[in-house]
Amino acid sequence: MTTWVDACATGDIDEDDLIAWHHDGHRYAIYNTDKGFFATDLMCTHEEESLEEGLVMDCIIECPLHGGRFDIRTGEALSAPVSIDLKTYPVKVEGGRVFVALG
């Protein structure tokens, strides 16, 4: 069963940036891009480094540790050293709030 969880206000995230969001013992990244809002796991699949300080370019997040890149829309691993895709979550925006589908 999918549950939509209120994660933050749209104004909490600058464009081409992300925030870390913790919910129910799990860590997520919520992104604001010119293509909309997206959500992924917060930790890089390469060495469990937080993406919180990563560089967001268009719809790409670059891990701050080794520079591996992911497409935040699909989670696809785009460049070495990452080879395992990043888990993504559906997002919707209503009333100036960002909701993430969990479950």
Number of C-alpha atoms within 10 A of each C-alpha: 6 9 10 15 14 15 18 17 14 18 11 12 17 12 18 19 20 26 19 20 16 12 10 5 5 9 14 24 22 26 25 23 19 10 11 14 24 23 27 25 21 24 19 28 20 18 12 10 16 19 23 22 16 20 17 23 14 15 20 21 27 22 25 16 15 14 15 20 26 25 20 28 20 16 20 18 22 17 12 12 15 20 15 15 18 22 18 22 19 15 20 15 15 10 7 10 14 23 23 24 17 13 8
